[in-house]
Amino acid sequence: MMMCCCVEVFFFWKRSRVSYLFIHWLRIKQKKRDTYYWDSLIRSSSFPLQPRNKKKTSTQQHIMTKKTELSWQTASYFAALMVVFNVLWVMPPPSSLLSPPLSDMLNEECSGDLLFPHDQKNTTNTQTADATNIGSGKTLVELLDAAQYVVLKLGREYRWWIVALVAVSPLLVSVYKYFFLPLRVVMSLEDVEMKAEGAKYRGRRPRRARGDLPPAYPNAWYKVMCSHEIQRGEAQDVEMLGKHFVVFRGKDDGKVRILDAYCPHMGANLGVGGTVIGNEIACPFHGWQFDGQGSCTNVPYADNVPTLPSKIQTHTCTEVNNAIFIWHDAEGREPQWHVPEIKGVSDGSWYHHGDSSHTVRAHLQEIPENGADTAHLNYLHVPFVIPIPLIDVFFTHYWDATWEPGTGIESHLAHIHVRHGVKLFGWKIPNSEIDVNITQVGPSIVHLTFNTPVGRVLIVETVTPVQALLQRATHQGWGEWRVPRFAAKVVLKATLDQFEKDVPIWNNKTFVRPPQVVKQDGPIAKYRRWFQKNFYSENSERVAREREEAVAGPLDW
């Protein structure tokens, strides 16, 4: 039976694309292109490998890796299916149904003087111990006999059901993930290019033109990470805002603190190997300890704590809505406004239904600018969100949006109202419209509230600049208690699909200042004036330039 399984798996591997991908991976790994050994393997495969004329780009290698993983998963699934088939059809019936049960044979052997003829003169204690061993042996044999009977019973009466269950197991797993597990999406630049940009940028992509960029890091609150991503007594290194930070949570009070990452002693990164002691962080290099204010409190091998010329720079942070935020201000001022608390998220009455992370090659200001660019909605986002062939012939989206800035103490806010619906052959489908109330909190936080027939769904979008032209965009989906998980995930997934349509545009555009617009484009000019007034200050340009030079060296090097 095992030989049959091995032969079938071998021929499946040999005749499938797995052999092609495996041999291709070996040739890349060993860097042997035209040797006789690899060529002989290729000629024996069913899918001849084309000669590689040039070095693969990172995007092409990423695509090949994804295909290899999928092929191995498919091969493993079919191999498991063939093993089940062979067990149920090829395996002979157990001996318990071809001969008397093993337990009966054991009972016969254990009766009378046949049990231990050479131990007739043993003591009573020895006979008792042997009887106990025999009882254990009988129990084991009975279990084996029962297991053999169950296998035969299943093989004869229920084998079609078992094979059908194994055959549909991928579908059952997918249904379970969709209806019961939160959505989790992580998209790198290569993932977005492969999914949205097709074959156009599968080669080496051109560098994005910078254009007349505004300062890279506006004054605002920025998301660092989710609260559950850092535990008590843990320290992490985080790259954002053009520099590195150490984020650690105190063992005693559980409070999060953020400092500049590098130790003033010898420059070690406190977030890489640093140890949290109480509510302080210890350097992994020499063990110097620093408190939440950046002051050195202990040097383990020195008699006295040295008086440093300057402390490690500390940064104001807050923990709200199950996330950690850091305040950045080019003038060094205290927070001018605060991240609003979402009651349903903070008190746990709303349920979490998924999250995502996308890496985008753009300036921070360009991403939320989409809210004011209402004209692009009825052009780029008209095709139906569900990727079914020819469905765009029947169904399309339509949009109606308004954008207004806040005033007074809410000058850091912007309010957007979107009415979204579906058309069939150009006719609006009744009751298909959904109202979306959007609040932009500063340049980096957006709250989208969807008023669906089954309840409200909230999506929190954040954009954190890692570098001047590299952003980390995240989405978190929340829903009222009455919203089914699959309904909330549909809203979140549709939002992510619409977001991913914009990502190839951002990755390859340039920043035009001032833009040449018409009246119907929407309040783009008004948005840029609002952004410039509220989130840039006198030293914003200088701070951004200094951080860029600290990473890449002086620009006139």
Residue, then its C-alpha position, 0 to 999 in steps of 0.5 A: m500500500m505504501m509503495c503504491c502511494c509513493v509511486e502515485v505521488f512520484f508520478f504526480w510530482k513528475r508530471s505537474r508544474v511542481s517539478y518545473l518550479f522545483i528545478h527552476w528554484l534549484r538552478i537559481k539557488q545553485k547558480k548553475r545554468d547550463t550544466y549537463y546534470w541540470d539539463s538532464l533533469i530538465r529534459s526528463s520533466s514534462f515542462p521544459l525549462q526555458p533558458r534564463n537570459k537575464k537576471k530575475t528582478s526582485t518582483q519576478q523572484h517574488i512572483m516565482t516564490k508565490k507560484t512555488e508556494l501555491s504549487w507545493q500546497t496543491a501537490s500536498y493536497f492531492a498527495a493526501l487525497m491519494v493516501v486516503f484513497n489507497v488506505l480505504w480501497v487498497m489496504p486489505p481487511p484487518s486480521s480480526l475479520l479473517s481469523p478469530p479475534l486476537s483477544d480470544m486467542l489470548n484468552e485461550e493461551c492464558s488458560g490452564d497450565l499453558l500460560f507459563p509451564h516453566d514457572q510452576k514453582n514460582t512464588t505467588n507474588t510472581q504469578t500475580a505480577d505476570a497476571t497483571n502484565i497479561g491483563s495489560g496485554k489483553t487491553l492493548v490487543e482489544l484496543l488494536d482489534a477495535a481500531q482495525y474493525v473501525v478502519l474496515k467499517l469506514g473503508r467498506e461503508y463510509r469511504w465515499w464520504i471520507v474521500a468527499l470530505v477530504a476533497v472539499s476540505p479546502l473549501l470548508v477551511s475557506v468557509y471557516k476562515y471567511f465566516f469565523l476568523p478576522l480578515r488579515v491582509v499584508m501587502s508589500l510593494e511587490d504584492v501590489e505590483m503583482k495584483a494591481e499593476g499586472a505585467k507592466y511593472r514585473g520588470r525593474r520599475p522606474r524610480r518615482a519622480r519626487g516633484d515639488l514635494p512639501p515637507a515630509y513629516p507634517n505636525a501630527w499624531y502618527k500610529v506606531m503600532c497596535s496595543h497588542e503588538i507590544q507586551r509588558g516588559e517588551a521593547q521594540d525598534v520602530e522605523m518611522l518619521g525618518k529615524h529609529f525609535v525604541v518603544f517599550r512597555g514597563k513591567d510594573d505599570g504597563k505604560v508605553r514609553i518612546l525614546d530615540a533608539y540609540c544609546p548615547h554611550m556607544g550608539a547601540n540600538l536600545g530596541v534591538g536586544g534591549t531589556v526592560i527592567g521595571n519601567e526602564i530600558a537597559c542597553p544591550f551593549h553595556g547595560w546602561q539603564f535609562d528611564g522614561q525621561g531619557s535620563c541615565t539611572n544606572v551603569p552596572y560596572a561604575d561606582n557613580v552614574p555619569t552626568l551626561p551632557s544631554k538626555i536621550q530625546t523622549h517623545t510624547c505618546t498616547e494609547v487610545n482606540n487599541a493603538i499607540f500614537i506618537w506626537h511629532d512637531a517640528e517646533g517641539r511644541e506639546p500636542q495641539w490636539h488629541v486623537p479622539e476616542i472611539k467609545g465602541v472600540s475603547d470599551g470593547s462593545w464593538y467587535h474587531h473584524g480584521d486589519s491590513s497593512h500596505t506599503v505605499r511609495a508616496h508622500l503622506q499628503e497625497i493619500p488623504e488628498n483622495g477625499a477632496d479629489t471627488a472627480h477620480l471616484n467616478y472614473l477610477h472606482v467605477p468598475f465593480v469591486i468583485p473580480i468576476p470576468l465580464i461582471d463590469v458589463f452588468f454592474t458598475h459603481y457610482w459615487d457622490a461625495t462632498w469635502e469640508p474642512g473643520t473650523g475653530i477648535e476643529s480646524h485639524l478635522a475634515h468632514i467627508h460624506v460619500r453616497h455610494g451605490v451600484k448600477l445595473f446596465g447604467w440604471k441605479i439599483p434601488n436600495s443599493e446606496i450606502d452612506v459613508n461618513i468620513t472624518q479625517v483627523g489630522p493628516s494621518i488618521v481617517h475614520l470611515t463609518f458605514n451605515t449598513p442595513v445590519g448596523r454600523v461598520l467602522i474602518v480606521e485608516t492610518v498612514t505613517p511615514v517611514q521615509a519621505l516617500l515611503q508610507r505604511a498604511t493600515h486599516q482596522g475594521w470594527g462593527e457593532w455587536r449585531v453586525p455579522r462577521f462576514a458582513a463586516k469583512v465584506v465592507l472591509k475587503a471592498t474598502l481595501d480593494q478600492f484602496e488598492k486601485d489607488v496604490p499603483i497611481w501613488n507609486n508612480k505619480t509625481f507631486v505637482r504644485p500647483p495642480q492644473v485643475v478644473k471646477q469639477d475636480g473638487p476642492i483640491a486647492k481648498y484641501r491643500r490650503w487647509f493642509q498647509k495652514n494646519f500641519y506645516s510650520e516654520n521648521s518642517e522643511r528643516v527637520a525633514r531635510e536633517r533626517e534625510e541627510a542623517v540616513a543618506g548623508p549630506l545631499d551634496w556629498 
